[in-house]
Amino acid sequence: MQYLVFPLHRRSRQSIFTRLCQRTYSSLSGSKRLLNFAKRASLATKDPVWNLVFQLKREREDERIHGALESCNISFLDYLLWKHVVHSPNLNTAISAIEQNLGLVGKLPADGSADTHQWTSRLPTWVAFTLLCHKVRTAQDAQDGLLRLTFKYSESLDSTDRPALLILSTHALAHFDMLMPMRKIVEKFLARTIRFPAFHFNALLHGLSGFTRSEEAANLAVSVLEAMSAREVPLWLGTYRSLMRNRFVTLQLTKVLHTKMIHEGVVPTADHLEAFLRIFSKYGAIQNSQEYLRAIRRYCIEHGLTVPYGPDVHLRDADLSGTIHPANTLYIRSMQRNHASAFHYLHKLLQLGAAHDPRPVTSVPALPSRHASTKFWSGTKISVDIFDWTTTLVCAANDKRTSTSTLVALFERTRERTKQFRPTVVTYTVVLRGLLFRGAFDEALRIWNQLLDSDILLDRKALTVGVQVLTRAGHPQDAFYLLNSFMDAQRTSSHPASLPNDEHIAPVTHRWINIIVINEFMASLLRIRRPDVIFQLWDHLEQLYSVLPNELTLTILLKAAVLATKMDNESVRGTFAQLFRTPTAESSSPIDLITEQLQSAHPPSVVGIWRDRRASDVARDIFRTMIYGNWKELRHVKPPASVVHSKNPEATPLYPLVELAQSISMPFSTRKDHNAQTNIIIADTHYPEKELQHPYPCIVPTDRTFLAYIKLLNFSGRASEISLTLAWMRALQIKPSRNTLSIALVLWAEVSLRGPLFEEWAARRNKGESEYGRLVEWITEWAGNKTPTEWDIQKALRAVAMMRDSSFGRS
């Protein structure tokens, strides 16, 4: 494997690596988030403990600490008792030291001064705050020590200090995107009487906004907003801005904020108007987008700013007052479902711009003194530019009616003929995504190579789409190399002293690789039928890329296990491999192992064996470990209905022959008891050496995760567990879709319904209720109007038939 893309352009690894190291993006570190909150808390509460926390960031001379201690009424003896805790080398060592200190109750002699018992019977606030602000450095710190500190020792703090501890924990967890514990943290926060409600509620929402966008995070924010309304706590303008950040906000949350702002009579600022327009346009909510573009026009008129064109300029008899403005760029995207309207609107903007300035748009315009530049909160804009063109191209790429040739022609002609519309990295990313959506992988590969040959700097989104293009175009080994090149640069940037002696490599301090990039790579591998590689990536995810799996990663893994089972069932060798499983020796290097797997353009003949077991069994165990490890209370959940007959693969008519074959092969392989998988030992995949409080803290399963698991249960012959799976969903307050419930009922019917005569006997004996009917009644009580109709069941029957077809899973 010498080059990134063999057939089109030959590039040496060193030149590619040099250029990759110069392509970066920005982010805010977790420690900065925590210290920013500490500074705001010091100003809002006037509590001197925050000054002491700042002083304890580094170990100082004891005399320099005296002033901060005195201001907090902390004795020097108390400081000496806890000094070794706050200056521990890491958080887990500090937690162990806390346990030792708290075990000293009654062992210290009373000196008649302060209450000696208080030194050891409760954790001092300043110690807890210091550890959270300065010692949460790694994902393992957050996964283990942070959660123990938050849930085990926080109860010993004064009630007025617990909200701040929960907010610090929120910021730390958001940095590592560990969403799972947040529901419990929010519940604890809302159960408290808050001394500084305005500050603490708004600070908690700031912390929540640090998570990646998800339904669970949005629901938590909404629950906090509802509590604020009930307690009449104001939502600060800065909090509105924080919640409407691109990384966090969802359309549902935006509508809640929109309603709340109107209900409370809040006058939106320019930032708010821009954010609402950006979000509604992103989701194609054209009426809301028009409303906010008109609001921006009114705002600009009232404040003497340059006024944008309105949303109707491309219509007949429209108001043509205004000028080219960043708000118009945002508005174009709202027409993403009708690219003709988007191009019509852009064409009208070009005409209006030419009427004000008749120079042709085929050259880059200068800044004439007679033309007042449009100053807006997003920046300066004087004419239609590449940003307008790229936004319009988004509409064309998203519109299914746009053909591949049309999309490429729009991109190529403008790139070649118009200097004013020189493409940016975003333009390339938009076109590449559109081509991937249309399955034009060769064309996408050609344009990806154009991007690499240009001097345009890559960002994370470009890296992600590049990995997708290379994988779908038949070069997954190059996509894997590309990922590792960026990861090498990322590791090197975190150790500046180890940077290569090359003036072209710029030291960076940011992360290129996150779980979103890895998920897209795994999803692409799924589409090219390489579940074997997905299994290896899951096993070495943190070792290779320093990331933890989220719910989408788990969903892809479950789908990969289903696909692997189907692929093995398609061949005689795969079927026998399921019966005769022999241990395999793995390479010591995960990179070498995965690279070797990807050398072949085709998957191996056997893909359904993982960790010397059936892949479906391993994936099921991982899911159950996540469920029972993250939410231990779910161990007590009971299924709402029982099976009538087993659909276990060992209950098939051929099972005696299978058993005979396995008994013959006993000297060569170990036969596993099917029922032995029921009791799961909770052990984290990424930290096998110890049992953690929450084995998968970044995973909060959604409806699509449970749907993938239900399908896995079907293909692994465990449809009898479907009713328990639905009970887990209900206990976790996950709203089920009709599609999930319909497929669950179709599969459940196979193990809960007998022949008509037997069902009639059972109905009489059980007073008219079969096990299938019992589950339907339970679902109706739970889902209400989401309960599947007869039409939904018919669709699910067709979907199940397609799943079981041998062509299922092919690209």
C-alpha positions, 0 to 999 in steps of 0.5 A: 500500500504505497499511495492514498489512491493508486489509479488516479494520482500517485503521492508519497506518504511523506508529502501527504503526511506533511500536508495533512498536519497543516489542516486543523480546526478549533475546539475548547478544552475541558479544563478551560470549560471547568475553569470558566465556570469557576470564574463565573461562580466566583463572580456570581456567588462571591464565595472565596472557595473558588479563589482557593481552587485557583491557587491549588491548581499547582502545588505551592509553598504553604505560606502562599496558601494561607491567605486563601485558607483564611478567607475560607475559614479553613484551618491550616491543619485541615489543609495539611490533612487533605493536601496530599489528596488535592495534589495527587498525580491523578484522580483515581489516586485522589479518590483512594486517598479520600477513602483513606481520610474518611476512614480516619474518623475517631483516630485523630486526637481532639485538640479542643479547637475545631470539630476534629470529627468534621475533618474526616467524616465529610469531604470538604467542598474545596477538595471536591471542587479542586479535584473536578477542576484540575484532575479530570484529564482522561476519559478513564478519569471521567468514567471512573473517578469523576462518577464516584466523586459525583454520586458517592461523596457528593452527599457529604457536601453542604447542600448549597455546594452540591449544585456547583459540584453537579455543574462541574461534573456536567462540564467534565462529562461534556468534554468527553461526550459521556451522556449516560450519567447526565439523566441522574445528574439532572434529576439530582440537580432539580431535586435541590433547593438552589441558593443562586437559581438564576446562575446555577440553572443557566450554568447547567444549561451551558454545561449541557450545551457542550454535548454533541447533538442528540435526542437525549441531550435535548430532552434533558435541556427541555426538562431543565427549561421546564423546571426554570419556567415552573420556578420562574427562573429567567433564561439568560440571553447568553444561555439562549446563544449557548443552547443554539450552538450548531454542535448541540441544538436540535430542531425540537429544542429550537422550537422550545426556545422559540416558544419560550422567548415569545412567551416570556417577552424576551427581545431577541438580539442579533445573535439570536435572530441569526441563530434561529434563521440558521437552524430553521434553514438547516432543517428546511423549515422554510416558513420559520426561516422566512419569519426570521429573515423578515425579523432581521430586516426589521432589526436592521432598519431599527438599528441603522444596519444594512438591511438584507433582501427579503425572502420574496425577491425572486417572486413577481411584484416583491419588495426589492429593497435591501442589499446582499447580506449574510442573512440571505446566505443562511436563508437560501438553505431553507429551500433545500427540498427544491433546488430550482427555487434556491437557484432562482433566488440566487439568480435574483440576488446576482441580478440585484447585485449587478444592478447596484454594481454593473461589473461582471461577476466573472472576476473578483471584485475589489472594495470600491470606496463608494460602495458601503460594505454590509456589516453584520454580526456574521461578518462583512459582505459586499456581493454574492460570493462562494458562500451563497453559491455553496449554500445553493449547491447544498440544495441541489445536492440534497434534492433527489431530482438533481442527477449526478451529471447535473450536480457535477456540471454545476460544480465544474462549470462554476469552478472553471469559469468564475473566479468569484466562486472559487470553491472552498473546502465546504464546497468540495464537501457538499459535492462529495456528499451529494455524489455519495448520496447518489452512489456515484463513487468513481466520480466522487473519487475523482473530485476527492483527488482534485481536493487533495491536489489543491491548496485548500486546507482540510477540516474534520468534515472533509476528512470524514467525507474523504474516508467515506469516498475512499471506502465506498469506491473500493479503497478501504485500506486507503481510508484506514491509512488516511485516518491513521495519518491524521491520528498520528498528526494528532498525537504528535501535536500533543507532544510538541517536543517530538514533532519531526524536524520539518518546517512544513509541519505546523504544531497543532493542539486540536483533535481531528478524529472524533467518534463521528468520523469513526462512525462514518468509516464503520457505516461505510464498511457496513455498506461494502459488507466488511463486518469483520473489520468493524468488529476489530475497530470496536475492539481497538477503538480507544487504543487506535483513536482515543474515542469511546463508542456512542449509541450510533457506534453500537447500532452499527455494530449490531447491524454488522453482527446481523450482516455477518450472520447472514453472510455466513449463512449464505455459504457452506464454509460459513455455516460450518464455521459457526459449528466448528469454532477454533481459537485464532491467534491475533496480531499484536498490532491492531493496525497490522491486523486491520491492514491485513484484513483490508488487503483483499478487495473482498470479505473473507469466506467466514465473517461471523466468528468474533473473539472465537464465538458467534458474532451475534452472541458477542454483540448481544453480550455487549448490548446487555453489558451496556444495559445492565452496567449503565442502568443496574436497576434494569436487572429487576425489569420483568418481560410483559409477556412470555413465549409459547414456543422457542425459536432457538436455533437449537430447537430446530429439527436439524438440531440433533445432527448439529449436536452430533457434529459438535460432539464429534468435534469436541477434541478440536473446539469447545462447545458452548452452552447456549444458556450460559450467555444469559448471565452477563459478567459486567466488564468493560470492553475498553478497560477489561482490567477492572469493573467500572461504575458505568461500562459504556458512559457515552452510550444512551440507546435510542429507538434505532439502537433497540430496533437493530438489537431486536433484529439481531435477536431474530437472526440469532434465534432469540426472539423470545427476548423481544418482550424484555427488550421492549420493557427496557425501552419503556424503563429508560423512557425511550419513545418507540417508533411505529416501525420498531414496535411493528417489527417487534410484534411481527417477530414476537408473533413467531414465538408467541402464537400457536395454531388457531385451535391451540390459540382458541384453547389458550384464550379460554384458559387465560380468559381471552388473552394470549401471550401475543395479545398480552404484549399488544395490550401492554404496548397500547398502554405504553405507546398510545397513539404510536401503537401500530395499526394493521397497515403498519403490521403489513409493512413490517411483514414485508420488511422482515421478509426483505431482511431475511432475503439473501440480498439484504445488506448489499450496497 
